[in-house]
Amino acid sequence: MGRPKEMMIGFQIEVTGYEGDEGRLDMYTGRDIAPGYFAWAIPSGDSTRIGTWSRADLLNGFSCEDLIDRLKSKKLWNHRFENITEIGRFVGPVPSGFVKKPMIERVALFGDAAGVCKPTTGGGIGPGFNQVDLLVPILSKSIINNDLSDIKMKKHSKLLKSMISDQKRKKGLRDAFLSESNDDELNEIFSVWSRPEVIELINEVGEIENPIPLGIRMLKEIPEFRKLAGKAAKALIWG
């Protein structure tokens, strides 16, 4: 049935004692702490979830645990980690990019098995449920009718076309602004994103589940963004 187009690696620790702003998510990026991707510190009640992710081919022999150690030791922000106590850790693959045949005779793949994780954040719960909402009603009828032939399953899989296209566009945006950018290019990108009018636009239309509307608005309204966004424009138009 094929394999997911990408297999990222995620590593996360849960800690107490992280010195961050209350209720605010901290995100970090750079080739030495999250090559091609990003790291995070997410408040979770009395604890904080700190993690990073990347692809094996970008790690140069290091592990994601090594990346966490680098993150904690960076002089720019190591004071935030000085008093942390680890209370849990989680690690695993993050499969993204639909498999070639998500449905064949009497078999349907869902969630991680189908490669539905978001290429922008690695999240899989939301798109997994979206896939369920799309397929389960019609699959239920096929099960009741005992008609799960290869032809019927291929027909059902066409319902995933919009999800697959959306996933490709999001990957294109991620590659253009993150995965294929070096640290100097990232600094240039963030210098545009941090401008007051851009932050206002992000607050107005930005959504972590769907970054495409924001990308289109920025292409239209922020001239400096257009200079940085050649690859992203192709992803939005042809994804």
N, C-alpha and C positions, 0 to 999 in steps of 0.2 A: 504493500500500500504506500510505500515511500517513507521518507524521513522528514522531519521538520527542516526548513531551510537553514535555520540557525540553531545552535545549542549553546546558550550562554551559561555561565556559572554564577550562582548567587551565594553569598556568605553573609550571615547576619548574626550579631550578638545582641542580647538584651541586657541592659545595664541599669544600675542606679547611680546617681551622683554626677550625671552629665550636666555641664554648665551651659545650657542653652536658654534662649528666651522662651518664656512660658507660652505653650501653645503654638510655637513656630517650628516648622520643618526646616532643618539646615541641609543644604545640598552642596556637595563638593565634586570637583572634577579635575582632570589633569592626568597625564600619561603615567605618572608614578603612583597614583592611588586608585585609578579606575580607567585603565587604557581603553579608549573608545566609548566609554560609558560614564557612569557617575556613582558617587557614594552618597549616603544619606544618614541623617540622625532624626528620627521621627518620635515625637513625644507620644507616650502610651500610658496615660495615667501617672502612676508613681515611678515608672521606668521609662527608658528610651531605647528604641531599636536602632542600632547602628549597623550599617551594612554597605557592601559594595558588590558590583558585578562586572563581568567582562566576558570575553571569549578566550578560549584556551590558546588560540593562535596569536593573541595579543599580549600574553602574559610573560613571554620570554623565559619560561621555565619557573616562574614564581607561582605562588598559589594566591587565592583570594584572601586567605588568612594573612599572608605577607602584606597584601594591600591594606588590610585593616590596621596592621602594625604601623605601616607608613603613615596612614591617615592620622593615627593617634599621636605620632611623633612630630608632625609638621609644626615648625616654629610659629607659623601664622596663627594657629588655633590650638596648639597642644594644651593650653591652659584649660580648655573645655573638658579635656579627658583626664586631668590629673587625679580626680577623686572617684573615678568610676569603679564599680564592682560588678563583674559579670555574673549574671544569674541564669543565662541560657544562651544556647547557640543553635543555629539552623543553617544547613547548607544543602544545595541541590541544583540540578540542572533546570534551566529555564528555556523550554522549547518554543520557538517562534517561527512562523511561516508554515502555512498549511501543507500537510503531506499531499503527495500527488493524487492519491485516491482515498479521501476520507470516508468513503462509503463503497462497499462492494457487497456481493450477495450475502445476505444475512449478517453483515457486520457493519457497524457504524462507530467511528472513533469520535470521542468528545474530549474537550479540554486539552490538557497537556498532551494526551496521546495523539490528538489531531494537529498540534502545533499552534494553538490559538493565543498563546501569551502575547501581550502587547510589546512590540519592538521598542517602544518609547520608554516604558517603565518596568517591563517584565511582569506586570500584573496579569493574572490569568482568571481570576474569579468572575469579573465582569463580563469579558468576552465569552467565557465558558457558559455562563447563564444565557447570554444572547444567542449562542449556538443552540442551546436547549430550547429556547423559546421559538426559534425558527423551525427546528426539525421535529421535535417531539409530537406536535399535533398530527402532522402528516405521517410520521412513522407509526404512530399509534393505530391509525387506520390501516396501514399496511400489515401490521402485526395481527390485527383483528381479522383481516381478509386473508391472512397467511400468504401474502404476496410480497416477498422480500427478494425477488429475483435481481440479478445483476443489472438488468435494464431498468427496473423500477428504482433501485438504489441510486443509479447514476442520474436518473431524472430528479430524484429528491436532492441530490448533492448540488444541483444547479441553484438551489436556494441560498447556498453559501457564497455565490459569486460576489455579492456586494461586500460581504465580510472580508473575503480574500483581497478584493481591490482596495478596500479601506486599509487593510493591514500593510499592503505594499506601499501605499502613499505615506503612511506613518513611518515605515522603515526608511523611505526616501528622505523624509524630513530629518529623521534622526541621523542618518549617514551624512547628510549635507552639513548639519550644524554641530555634530558631535563626533560620531565614530570616525569620520574621515578628516577631522580637523586636528592640527597640531596645537600645542599650548599657545603659541603666539596668535594663531587664528582664533582660538577660543577667547582669548583676551579681547581681540578686536570685536568679535560677536557680542560679548558681554558688555562692551562699552556702548554698543547701540541699544541692547536690551535694557540697560540700567537708566536710560534717559527718562525723565519724568513723563513725557508724552507717550512713550512706549509702555511704561509701567501702567499708565492710565488705561491704555488700550488693552493690555493684558488683563487688568482687573475687570474690564468691561466684557470681553468676549473669550478670554482664556479659559480653557477647560482641560484638565489633565487627561480625561478620558477621550477627548477629541480635539487635538491641537490644530486640525486642518482649517477651520474657520478663522482662527487667529492668524495662521500663516497667510491666508488669502488677503485678510485685511491689511496686514503689515506690508505685503507686496504692493498693495494699492496706495497706501498712505505714508510709508516711511521710505524716502528715496535711498538712504544709506543701506537700508535692509535689502533693497533690490540688488545693490552691488554685491552683497554677500550671498545672494540667494539663487544663483543660476541653477545649481543642481536641485535646490528645493523646489523651484518653479517647475522644473521637469517632473519632479515627483508628484506635485499637486495636479498637474495637467494630464500626465500620461500614466499615473499610477494604476 
